[in-house]
């Protein structure tokens, strides 16, 4: 059994102590860095100073990417199914000749 790892992540000028599995560390650190970078971008581009507003905008940005990815995968799956059905019909029609 792996031992837990204690780390501290800084997000929006606050430090968050976490106890995690070591295999989660890289992903959490990258996520915190992405949040920090996006927050700075929002602060600079939109003159937003309230950290809560900045974090809400970050959450919306990341959540919309996840949702859009699901929509895109769903549309790709539908297209693939349609192509497979057409291919199946073609093969079946050629075998019937």
C-alpha positions in Angstrom: 0.0 0.0 0.0 1.4 3.4 -1.0 1.9 6.0 1.6 0.0 9.3 1.2 1.9 12.4 0.1 1.3 15.8 1.7 1.6 18.7 -0.8 0.6 22.3 -0.9 -0.9 23.9 -3.9 -1.3 27.6 -4.5 -4.3 28.8 -6.3 -5.5 32.4 -6.4 -3.1 33.5 -3.7 -4.3 30.8 -1.3 -2.4 27.8 -0.3 -4.3 24.5 -0.1 -2.6 21.6 1.8 -3.6 18.2 0.4 -3.0 14.6 1.3 -2.9 12.6 -1.9 -1.7 9.4 -3.5 1.7 10.0 -5.1 0.4 9.1 -8.5 -2.0 12.1 -8.4 0.7 14.7 -7.7 1.7 15.5 -11.3 -1.9 15.9 -12.4 -2.8 18.1 -9.5 0.2 20.3 -9.9 -0.5 20.7 -13.6 -4.1 21.5 -12.9 -3.2 24.1 -10.3 -0.7 25.7 -12.8 -3.3 25.7 -15.5 -5.8 27.4 -13.2 -3.2 30.0 -12.2 -2.3 30.8 -15.8 -5.9 31.1 -16.8 -6.7 33.3 -13.8 -3.9 35.6 -14.7 -5.1 35.8 -18.3 -8.6 36.7 -17.2 -7.3 39.3 -14.7 -5.2 41.0 -17.4 -7.6 40.8 -20.3 -10.8 41.6 -18.5 -9.6 43.8 -15.6 -11.3 41.4 -13.2 -9.9 41.9 -9.7 -12.3 39.8 -7.6 -10.7 36.4 -7.1 -14.1 34.7 -6.8 -15.1 36.0 -10.2 -11.8 34.9 -11.7 -12.1 31.5 -10.3 -15.8 31.2 -11.5 -14.6 32.1 -15.0 -11.9 29.5 -14.8 -14.3 26.9 -13.6 -16.7 27.7 -16.5 -13.9 27.6 -19.0 -12.6 24.2 -17.9 -16.2 22.7 -17.5 -17.2 23.9 -20.9 -14.1 22.2 -22.5 -15.1 19.0 -20.8 -18.7 19.3 -21.9 -17.7 20.2 -25.5 -15.4 17.3 -25.6 -18.2 15.0 -24.7 -20.4 16.5 -27.4 -17.7 16.2 -30.0 -17.1 12.5 -29.0 -20.8 11.8 -29.2 -21.0 13.4 -32.7 -17.9 11.5 -33.8 -19.4 8.2 -32.6 -22.7 8.9 -34.5 -20.7 9.6 -37.7 -18.7 6.4 -37.2 -21.9 4.4 -36.6 -23.4 5.8 -39.8 -20.3 4.9 -41.8 -20.2 1.4 -40.4 -23.9 0.9 -41.2 -23.3 2.1 -44.8 -20.2 -0.2 -45.1 -22.2 -3.1 -43.7 -25.0 -2.5 -46.2 -22.4 -2.3 -49.1 -20.8 -5.6 -48.0 -24.1 -7.3 -47.6 -25.3 -6.1 -51.0 -22.1 -7.4 -52.6 -22.3 -10.7 -50.9 -25.9 -11.1 -52.1 -24.9 -10.8 -55.7 
